[in-house]
Amino acid sequence: MRKNTQYLITSLILLSFLISACGQLSGILPGQTVDVSIIYGSEKQAWLEPLVKQFNEAKNTTAEGKVIVIQAIPMGSIETERGINDGSLQPVVWSPASSVYLPVANSNWKLTHSDDLFSGNQSDLVLSPVVIAMWRPMAQALGWPDKDIGWSDIANLAISEEGWSAYGHPEWGKFKFGHTHPEYSNSGIVSIIAEAYAGAKKVRGLTEADLQSQEVIEFMTAVEKSIIHYGTSTGFFGDRMFERGPSYLSAAVLYENLVVDQESKRISGESSQIPVVAIYPKEGTFWSNHPYVILNAPWVSAEQKEAAELFKTYLLDKPQQLLALEYGFRPADPSIPLISPLDTQHGVDISQPKTILEVPNADVISGVLDLWRETKKPVDLVVVMDISGSMAGDKITSARSSLMDFINNLDNNDRLQIILFSSDITTLTSLTELRSKRQNVLDSVSGIFEGGDTRLYDATLQAYQDLSQNGDPNHIRAIVVLSDGDDTASQNTLDQIMYEINESAGEGGNAIKIFSIAFGDGADTDILQQIAIPTGGKQYDSSPENIKKIYDEIATFF
Amino acid sequence: MLLFVIFSLVSIGVLIASLISPSIREIAYAPLRELILPPPTPIVVEVLYSTEKVAWLNDVIGDFESTHPKVNGHPIQIELEKMGSWEIYNAVLDGSRKPVIISPASSLQIAALQDASTAQFGMSLVNPADAQSCHSVVTTPLVLVSWKERSEVLWDKQPSRSMWRDLHDVLVNPQGWAIYSQPDWGYVKFGHTDPLKSNSGFMTILLMTYGYFQTNDGLTSSDILSNAAFQQWFLEMERTISRFEHSTGPLMDKMITYGPSTYDLITVYESTAIEQAENAVGRYGELRVYYPPSLLWSDHPFCIVNADWVSEDQRKASQIFIDYLTSKPAQELALFKYGYRPVDTSIQLDQAGSPFDKYASTGILADLGKIPEVEIPSGSVLNALREFWSRNVNR
């Protein structure tokens, strides 16, 4: 009996140890994690990415002991809003580049949901004003730093046929301006809101009625006329400008931190460009404040919210905030002073901006977007499509349907030419406005079938020559070439194409751009890259699975 | 041997007795007590308090716990939960929370709760007239904070008696700073917090209302709900504010991080301004603090809730906690570290090293004796103002 009691006690003790050990272990057993997905504006990628890694490696846990795993994906802010609202993106946290678009996001959300998309006020992670980044000599020609420069000056430059000649610099050619695509990126939308304000000669209280006024429409059309192309993300736009230099782009709407980052690279010798400065528009600007929005969506659980809060606290802790300063951001932690690299040596002025523009309500923002669609610079586009025998099967089907989607995204006043190539080169439609021919073109595209050789060079050269001859230099001019293999039957050579491209180099950012798509494994990526990169275009690797996405990205340039 | 037996028996006796009465636990042989006896049940005091004092309370609570406070041998366990002042009001009134102590940022919420709970339950959940159950622990007035560079252009030294009316006029003027020959500063930007969520925002709209009527007392519900000229004036001013932060700390943070481009002037507590005075210099320059022509105080009352869910022991424990908060060490900490005005009047405000001495150049005054105060209106007037704002401004 006594032995039995002893045995029972020992068993009980062992059991209790086992239970408590299991409690300890539960945190590290597989499956005992909380995944937190974050979609964020790409401008803070350099700062955020290493912090995500560091946080994950530290195996931080929730109150229940579950290990938090953060997964962060950079994406254009406006694009993300669309994804969240159509359900194709389901992140736990959304950290767009600014709060400007949050009311629009919420009002779209409320069309199908009873609750708000987010509750309370959001914390800012880091701050950076929206600026016009301009090459220093050009800014000086405009009177910087003694004279205040604003959106109205940009408009005057854009309207003037003389371009930089009016400022004593004929050698700089036309004024070439850029901002990102407002349907994809935050800096794009704030650019066009600022344009609308400047056109209405207001700094607050922009109304839908203002957007109907002739002055605003003309002003916006004038500024947009100087755009060399749009683009999907501000970070990419900055890279473009800083890689290609002043002949490509005179100025672009960027964030202050991108100017600081570039100037740090120039000072360290990593970049050999001339200096760039941040111009704070005198009428006022907007802040890129990187709000950390924990979504109040059905797919977000309570423990994900808890984990997301912990990651937010980590990002707002002093060491992480100090790091943000190094990347050129103004920290959200008020106790961190604005010191180097936020200084004139790095092209910025922390006593600026002096004022901001009032963020309009959701309806006015949507109205500005509508107005932009009407006033944006049209595109003259030539699509060059490989229909050789090797395109058989999935390839031709997906190429056809994604091209049709692409055409649907073009505006009525855009002009489109389509060239098909195999053993022959056929012009499916010549360069005319899409307005009246859209349905006919779509019908023709749906009937495309494959067969024959690959005359890539001949077709590309023809597209280039046609566009040089027939395209309007006041439009964005671009060629999209899709090919799945090596050239097998051309009479022309790659050199002849390169010769034509080099001939146009003087036009800088206004030159014809080639976007090339290497479709499938058989395509010659090198050659496609060679014809795209010097024009300011881009080369993409693609497959039937992602061709639609590639076309979508190309569309952001126009 | 005999001694050992006696000792053991006494120890066991004490241990058994202390199971019945925890106050005896203290005299039990400590090693045995900790090993054998279950810990006595603590007296839990749940405190819903306003967010402004989070840093001070977090500092003080550790010191308080290290004194091992007890009631009848039961340790006192303070559970602090921060909330917006009006959230506290709502949570208690709708019965979703049953705390022992509430401490909103000011007596405004207590006045409103007194009226509303009496109307709803036939008895008041708070008793501000009784100093034993409702006690202010620190105070700080609502102030206007601006950037020195800008305020020097706006007001020479002290704004006039008609400050609120002057402010209205400059805010709605489409010329903005151009009327002061500073066109590059854009329009004049004012900010306060959401009055439905945050006390400082509510204090602001109450002072604005008094400012419109140019009086310090006698405000009635019909002044607010039936006077069209007042309503127009009030709404014009509120429409110039594009965003209402939910609490005071974040609003002040934003003033410092965004700078004068975004906020020319905001209303916050004097203590909040003090807390950020140094940070401001590292960002966009010196701050300037102005006292409105008539004051309203955030007096941080700690009120023991007058309800059947509060036990006698909890009441006693609360009293001990409140006594600690008003003791000299806690009060000095509130002054030196957080810029509050202690309720312990023996502590001199502008002594060397105190923020009132350190930041005197920003316009912070230790002696506010000459500035009149406004009367706290009845709960129904306060609720009328909240209702009016909620219906016409809330966004």
Interface residues (C-beta under 8 A of the other chain):
Chain A: G120 N121 S123 D124 L127 P129 D148 V203 R204 K282 E283 G284 T285 W287 N289 R330 P331 A332 D333 P334 S335 I336 P337 L338 I339 I350 S351 Q352 P353 K354 T355 I356 E358 V359
Chain B: G176 W177 D184 W185 G186 Y187 K189 S242 R243 E245 H246 P250 M252 D253 K254 I256 T257 Y258 P260 S261 T262 Q276 N279 A280 V281 G282 R283 Y284
